[in-house]
Amino acid sequence: MNDYTMHTDNDALAADVADLEESLYEFHLRLRDMIARHLQGASREQRMTGLLIEGIDNDLVKLYRRAAIIQKHQRTRVDKK
């Protein structure tokens, strides 16, 4: 593997991670809207649904943070070259 191939692979990886991070963030925003709608609902079932969605969103935020860490490591690795 030559330097050009490694650089291309790193660019592709960085683009994939950035795309993943963006998709996770967009999904997070959609979940936040759903949570707001269901937690304000009158029925107990609707409020419970909102709480369950909130749990999913919390897990999603953890994934988003992990993607950000991957991007940070990727940038650090490229900067060292």
C-alpha positions in Angstrom: 0.0 0.0 0.0 1.6 3.3 -1.1 1.1 6.7 0.5 -1.5 7.8 -2.0 -3.6 4.7 -1.3 -3.4 5.2 2.4 -4.4 8.9 2.0 -7.4 7.9 -0.2 -8.4 5.3 2.4 -8.2 7.8 5.2 -10.2 10.3 3.2 -12.9 7.7 2.6 -13.0 6.7 6.3 -13.2 10.3 7.4 -16.1 10.9 4.9 -17.9 7.8 6.1 -17.5 8.8 9.8 -18.7 12.4 9.0 -21.7 11.0 7.2 -22.5 8.7 10.0 -22.2 11.5 12.5 -24.5 13.7 10.5 -27.1 10.9 10.1 -27.0 10.3 13.9 -27.5 13.9 14.6 -30.5 14.2 12.2 -32.1 11.1 13.8 -31.5 12.6 17.2 -33.4 15.8 16.2 -36.3 13.6 14.9 -36.4 11.7 18.2 -36.4 14.9 20.2 -39.5 16.1 18.3 -41.2 12.7 19.0 -40.3 12.9 22.7 -41.8 16.4 23.0 -45.0 15.3 21.3 -45.5 12.1 23.4 -44.4 13.4 26.8 -47.0 16.2 26.5 -49.7 13.6 25.7 -52.6 13.2 28.0 -52.6 9.4 28.2 -50.3 7.4 30.4 -49.4 5.1 27.4 -48.4 8.2 25.4 -46.1 9.5 28.1 -44.6 6.0 28.5 -43.9 6.0 24.8 -42.1 9.3 25.1 -40.0 7.9 27.9 -39.0 4.9 25.9 -38.1 7.1 22.9 -36.1 9.2 25.3 -34.1 6.1 26.3 -33.4 5.3 22.6 -32.3 8.9 22.1 -29.9 8.7 25.0 -28.3 5.6 23.4 -28.1 7.5 20.1 -26.3 10.4 21.7 -23.7 8.0 23.0 -23.2 6.7 19.5 -22.9 10.3 18.2 -20.2 11.0 20.8 -18.3 7.9 19.8 -18.5 9.0 16.1 -17.1 12.3 17.2 -14.2 10.6 19.0 -13.4 8.6 15.9 -13.3 11.8 13.9 -11.1 13.4 16.4 -8.7 10.5 16.3 -8.8 10.5 12.5 -7.9 14.2 12.4 -5.1 13.7 14.9 -3.7 10.9 12.8 -3.8 13.0 9.7 -2.2 16.0 11.4 0.7 13.9 12.6 1.7 13.1 9.0 
